[in-house]
């Protein structure tokens, strides 16, 4: 059971202390980019869960995700995890669906024969993306079916 969101005692400034830019992370990895990607993934999971149980706001999550992808673009599991977290970590909005879709589209570029990102992308377009314009909604549903 997920608890109701509670205010976080951590400020945005606290989070900034743990975030570095991509070039710094690459340099600090000393050539062990996959290991650095693993460490950032663990930090991202910790970050996501901490905010899931408190304020359900994730201002740095996409930054962490793209750092991981830059360090190890073949880390397939991170794409699936990230797409789900971005979408289901709180209220589902058009922006969150589109952020999730960007991750799944990146996965499809790197893993074109893998059904999972295509299926998830199809589900996002077909059932999760809600817009007020009926024609646009039908266009998104058709895009979703194309990914199935």
Backbone bond lengths (Angstrom), bond angles and torsions (degrees), N, CA, C in turn:
res aa  C-N    CA-C-N  psi(-1)  N-CA   C-N-CA  omega(-1)  CA-C   N-CA-C  phi
1 X - - - 1.438 - - 1.525 108.87 -
2 X 1.317 116.43 132.53 1.459 121.37 179.21 1.518 108.51 -91.73
3 X 1.320 115.31 129.51 1.457 120.38 178.74 1.521 110.33 -71.94
4 X 1.328 115.66 158.85 1.461 120.07 173.68 1.517 108.76 -63.44
5 X 1.310 115.35 147.46 1.461 119.83 179.59 1.515 109.65 -62.96
6 X 1.338 115.18 136.31 1.454 121.70 179.01 1.514 108.11 -122.44
7 X 1.314 117.01 152.79 1.458 118.32 179.19 1.527 111.02 -61.38
8 X 1.304 115.54 142.55 1.454 121.04 179.46 1.520 110.16 -86.77
9 X 1.322 115.89 143.33 1.460 119.94 175.75 1.527 110.60 -85.17
10 X 1.334 116.49 -5.58 1.455 120.89 -179.77 1.512 109.21 -93.70
11 X 1.310 116.50 141.19 1.461 120.56 179.04 1.521 109.60 -97.53
12 X 1.325 114.99 167.25 1.469 119.89 176.85 1.522 110.30 -60.46
13 X 1.323 117.85 -33.84 1.467 120.96 179.18 1.521 111.17 -63.38
14 X 1.342 118.09 -34.86 1.463 121.03 177.60 1.526 110.50 -61.69
15 X 1.310 117.19 -40.17 1.458 121.24 -178.67 1.530 111.42 -68.83
16 X 1.304 117.18 -36.80 1.460 120.74 -177.85 1.524 110.94 -59.94
17 X 1.297 117.62 -31.16 1.459 120.97 -179.48 1.527 112.49 -59.91
18 X 1.315 117.51 -24.09 1.450 121.47 -176.03 1.528 113.60 -100.42
19 X 1.306 118.59 0.59 1.460 122.03 -173.47 1.521 109.79 -109.11
20 X 1.312 116.23 127.66 1.461 121.29 175.73 1.516 109.22 -121.48
21 X 1.314 116.46 166.08 1.460 119.72 178.73 1.527 109.89 -80.49
22 X 1.318 115.83 165.58 1.462 121.69 -174.25 1.528 113.19 -62.78
23 X 1.322 117.70 -39.58 1.470 118.97 -178.01 1.530 110.82 -67.28
24 X 1.319 117.29 -35.95 1.464 120.48 177.96 1.521 110.68 -66.73
25 X 1.316 116.81 -43.89 1.468 120.73 179.01 1.524 110.04 -61.75
26 X 1.320 116.84 -43.26 1.465 120.57 179.24 1.530 110.99 -61.69
27 X 1.318 116.81 -43.39 1.463 121.40 178.41 1.529 110.88 -65.06
28 X 1.314 117.14 -43.45 1.465 121.63 -177.77 1.530 112.49 -68.61
29 X 1.321 116.99 -20.22 1.472 119.76 -179.06 1.529 112.32 -72.97
30 X 1.340 117.16 -14.12 1.469 122.64 179.90 1.527 112.52 52.33
31 X 1.324 114.90 35.47 1.462 119.92 178.50 1.517 114.12 90.57
32 X 1.301 117.93 -8.72 1.465 121.96 178.97 1.531 109.18 -95.22
33 X 1.321 114.28 64.49 1.463 120.08 -173.21 1.526 112.66 -65.77
34 X 1.316 117.69 -38.22 1.460 119.17 179.19 1.525 111.09 -65.68
35 X 1.313 117.18 -39.28 1.465 120.43 177.46 1.531 110.12 -64.97
36 X 1.322 116.76 -41.36 1.471 120.09 177.44 1.521 110.62 -63.24
37 X 1.335 116.73 -39.94 1.468 120.51 177.25 1.528 110.56 -61.30
38 X 1.322 117.02 -40.46 1.470 120.95 177.97 1.528 111.10 -62.46
39 X 1.316 116.24 -43.52 1.473 120.65 -179.02 1.531 110.31 -64.73
40 X 1.323 116.17 -43.53 1.471 119.14 179.29 1.529 110.21 -67.00
41 X 1.340 116.90 -34.58 1.464 119.06 177.39 1.530 110.31 -63.44
42 X 1.324 116.74 -43.96 1.463 119.58 177.13 1.534 110.71 -61.15
43 X 1.314 116.30 -42.20 1.469 120.12 177.06 1.527 110.54 -62.99
44 X 1.321 117.03 -38.20 1.467 121.25 179.87 1.524 111.59 -66.20
45 X 1.319 116.41 -39.73 1.471 120.01 177.18 1.526 109.45 -63.02
46 X 1.329 116.08 -45.34 1.463 120.90 178.41 1.530 110.26 -60.41
47 X 1.297 116.94 -45.36 1.464 122.83 179.20 1.527 110.58 -60.32
48 X 1.326 116.23 -47.61 1.465 120.79 -178.62 1.525 111.00 -61.31
49 X 1.309 117.75 -48.93 1.470 121.43 -177.63 1.531 110.64 -64.31
50 X 1.329 117.17 -41.14 1.475 119.95 179.56 1.521 110.51 -59.18
51 X 1.325 116.50 -41.63 1.462 119.33 -179.65 1.524 112.22 -80.70
52 X 1.303 117.66 -28.55 1.466 120.70 176.42 1.523 109.92 -62.01
53 X 1.320 116.40 -38.18 1.465 121.02 -178.25 1.523 113.12 -85.28
54 X 1.325 117.66 -4.17 1.467 119.16 -179.37 1.529 110.21 -123.36
55 X 1.323 117.55 -92.23 1.466 120.38 -170.33 1.528 115.33 -96.30
56 X 1.315 117.16 -11.14 1.474 122.97 -178.86 1.530 112.69 56.05
57 X 1.304 114.72 35.81 1.466 121.11 173.59 1.517 106.82 -121.30
58 X 1.324 116.28 135.68 1.465 121.86 -172.09 1.535 110.62 -131.54
59 X 1.320 118.71 63.96 1.463 119.05 -174.24 1.527 114.38 -63.81
60 X 1.331 118.26 -22.17 1.464 120.27 -177.16 1.524 113.39 -106.34
61 X 1.307 118.57 -0.23 1.463 120.35 -173.77 1.523 112.37 -62.45
62 X 1.314 117.67 -47.28 1.474 119.15 -179.97 1.524 111.18 -62.23
63 X 1.326 116.75 -36.95 1.465 120.07 177.61 1.532 110.24 -59.56
64 X 1.340 115.79 -47.82 1.466 119.54 177.96 1.527 110.86 -59.89
65 X 1.314 116.72 -44.27 1.475 121.46 -177.41 1.523 110.37 -59.80
66 X 1.320 116.43 -47.65 1.464 118.51 -177.90 1.525 112.01 -71.00
67 X 1.330 118.09 -26.41 1.466 119.68 172.08 1.522 110.08 -64.42
68 X 1.310 116.23 -44.74 1.471 120.35 179.23 1.515 110.18 -60.62
69 X 1.325 116.65 -46.57 1.469 121.05 -178.57 1.524 110.62 -62.91
70 X 1.330 117.04 -39.05 1.467 119.16 179.12 1.527 111.56 -66.09
71 X 1.322 116.66 -36.88 1.458 120.55 -179.74 1.527 112.33 -75.23
72 X 1.333 116.93 -36.67 1.467 120.52 -177.06 1.521 109.11 -147.56
73 X 1.323 115.18 84.59 1.465 119.72 -175.94 1.532 113.19 -68.18
74 X 1.316 118.49 -12.36 1.468 121.34 178.94 1.533 112.77 -95.31
75 X 1.313 117.78 8.96 1.462 123.97 179.95 1.534 107.35 -80.11
76 X 1.321 115.15 81.46 1.462 121.73 -170.31 1.526 112.99 -59.65
77 X 1.306 117.97 -41.85 1.462 120.74 -174.99 1.526 112.58 -60.48
78 X 1.323 116.99 -31.81 1.465 118.97 -177.56 1.524 111.53 -65.81
79 X 1.323 118.00 -33.77 1.465 120.52 178.79 1.536 110.56 -63.93
80 X 1.315 116.06 -44.75 1.468 120.41 -178.36 1.523 110.61 -67.65
81 X 1.335 116.27 -43.82 1.458 120.73 178.04 1.529 110.47 -62.26
82 X 1.316 116.46 -47.48 1.460 121.29 -176.00 1.527 111.78 -63.60
83 X 1.323 116.83 -44.96 1.458 119.57 179.23 1.514 112.16 -59.07
84 X 1.323 116.54 -40.23 1.468 120.84 178.59 1.519 111.65 -69.13
85 X 1.326 117.08 -44.34 1.465 120.30 -179.03 1.521 111.86 -63.71
86 X 1.319 116.19 -43.67 1.464 118.93 -179.85 1.520 111.24 -62.74
87 X 1.319 116.60 -35.73 1.464 120.80 -177.02 1.522 112.84 -81.15
88 X 1.322 117.12 -48.59 1.460 120.68 -169.57 1.526 114.44 -102.13
89 X 1.319 118.08 9.32 1.457 120.64 -178.57 1.508 114.47 -75.55
90 X 1.283 117.95 -1.21 1.462 122.44 -179.58 1.510 108.56 -175.59
91 X 1.305 115.86 -148.24 1.464 120.26 178.27 1.530 109.46 -67.30
92 X 1.319 116.50 135.39 1.464 120.51 -179.86 1.523 108.72 -81.22
93 X 1.322 115.15 120.66 1.463 122.03 178.94 1.521 108.60 -124.97
94 X 1.323 116.12 167.76 1.464 120.82 177.32 1.526 110.06 -59.10
95 X 1.332 117.52 -42.79 1.470 120.78 -179.90 1.527 111.71 -61.42
96 X 1.328 116.69 -40.34 1.465 119.96 179.79 1.522 111.43 -69.34
97 X 1.307 116.98 -38.80 1.463 119.57 177.02 1.519 109.81 -63.09
98 X 1.317 117.11 -43.80 1.465 120.49 -179.69 1.531 111.29 -66.31
99 X 1.331 118.25 -37.02 1.472 120.77 176.52 1.523 109.80 -64.04
100 X 1.312 117.00 -42.86 1.462 121.92 177.21 1.532 110.09 -62.38
101 X 1.321 116.15 -42.96 1.467 120.78 179.42 1.524 111.74 -61.60
102 X 1.330 117.24 -38.77 1.472 119.76 178.59 1.532 110.90 -60.42
103 X 1.323 116.13 -40.09 1.466 120.05 178.85 1.520 110.15 -65.52
104 X 1.327 117.20 -46.75 1.465 120.10 -179.65 1.530 111.39 -65.19
105 X 1.324 117.71 -34.23 1.462 120.09 176.35 1.532 111.10 -66.14
106 X 1.336 116.36 -38.46 1.475 120.07 174.56 1.533 109.97 -61.38
107 X 1.323 116.13 -41.67 1.469 120.14 178.93 1.520 110.66 -62.00
108 X 1.318 117.22 -41.40 1.469 120.23 -179.92 1.526 112.26 -65.53
109 X 1.335 117.20 -32.56 1.466 119.89 176.31 1.530 110.54 -63.32
110 X 1.318 116.33 -38.86 1.462 120.83 -175.87 1.527 113.30 -89.49
111 X 1.321 115.96 -25.92 1.465 121.45 -179.05 1.532 109.27 -130.61
112 X 1.336 117.27 68.48 1.470 119.97 -172.79 1.533 114.37 -65.38
113 X 1.307 118.25 -20.81 1.460 120.67 -179.00 1.527 113.31 -98.87
114 X 1.309 117.35 6.56 1.459 121.28 -179.21 1.529 109.10 -91.09
115 X 1.314 116.34 127.38 1.466 120.50 -177.21 1.526 113.09 -74.55
116 X 1.328 118.16 -28.61 1.464 120.75 -170.06 1.533 113.60 -61.82
117 X 1.340 119.77 -50.96 1.471 117.53 178.80 1.530 112.07 -63.89
118 X 1.317 117.20 -36.05 1.471 120.02 178.68 1.523 110.83 -65.11
119 X 1.325 116.72 -42.83 1.459 120.94 178.46 1.530 110.67 -62.37
120 X 1.328 117.02 -46.08 1.464 120.65 -179.18 1.528 111.41 -65.64
121 X 1.308 116.34 -38.78 1.459 120.40 176.66 1.528 110.13 -64.02
122 X 1.322 116.18 -42.76 1.460 120.54 176.78 1.518 112.25 -60.60
123 X 1.329 116.49 -43.46 1.473 120.44 178.52 1.527 111.28 -64.45
124 X 1.317 116.72 -39.14 1.460 119.37 178.71 1.525 111.28 -61.63
125 X 1.336 115.85 -48.54 1.462 119.29 -179.64 1.531 111.56 -67.44
126 X 1.315 116.38 -39.95 1.462 119.38 -174.31 1.524 112.90 -76.38
127 X 1.334 117.79 -44.24 1.457 117.92 -171.59 1.528 116.04 -119.13
128 X 1.320 118.63 -24.18 1.469 119.59 -175.81 1.525 113.80 -92.23
129 X 1.309 117.04 -29.93 1.461 121.05 -176.75 1.517 109.50 -82.20
130 X 1.319 115.91 115.39 1.467 122.69 -178.52 1.524 109.17 -117.46
131 X 1.314 115.48 119.35 1.462 121.16 175.91 1.525 108.54 -125.94
132 X 1.319 116.62 159.40 1.463 120.33 -175.21 1.531 113.38 -80.52
133 X 1.315 117.86 -25.47 1.461 121.58 -179.07 1.532 109.93 -80.04
134 X 1.335 118.51 117.68 1.472 120.96 -177.26 1.531 113.70 -61.00
135 X 1.321 117.16 -35.77 1.467 119.54 179.30 1.533 111.01 -67.89
136 X 1.306 115.09 -42.47 1.465 119.20 178.02 1.530 110.37 -65.35
137 X 1.335 117.26 -38.71 1.470 121.87 177.53 1.527 110.09 -60.92
138 X 1.324 117.03 -42.94 1.477 120.50 178.48 1.522 111.14 -65.44
139 X 1.322 116.46 -37.03 1.467 120.00 178.22 1.526 110.29 -64.16
140 X 1.333 117.44 -42.02 1.456 120.81 177.46 1.524 111.70 -65.98
141 X 1.308 117.25 -39.45 1.477 120.20 177.52 1.529 110.16 -62.35
142 X 1.337 116.85 -41.02 1.467 120.06 177.71 1.519 111.22 -64.68
143 X 1.329 117.06 -37.70 1.462 120.16 176.20 1.519 109.81 -63.58
144 X 1.323 117.01 -41.14 1.451 121.20 178.12 1.507 111.86 -60.70
145 X 1.311 117.23 -45.04 1.471 121.31 179.32 1.517 110.16 -62.46
146 X 1.325 117.73 -37.77 1.470 120.96 179.34 1.530 111.65 -61.52
147 X 1.332 117.71 -32.80 1.463 120.08 179.12 1.519 112.44 -76.16
148 X 1.335 116.97 -22.94 1.471 119.01 177.76 1.496 109.15 -70.62
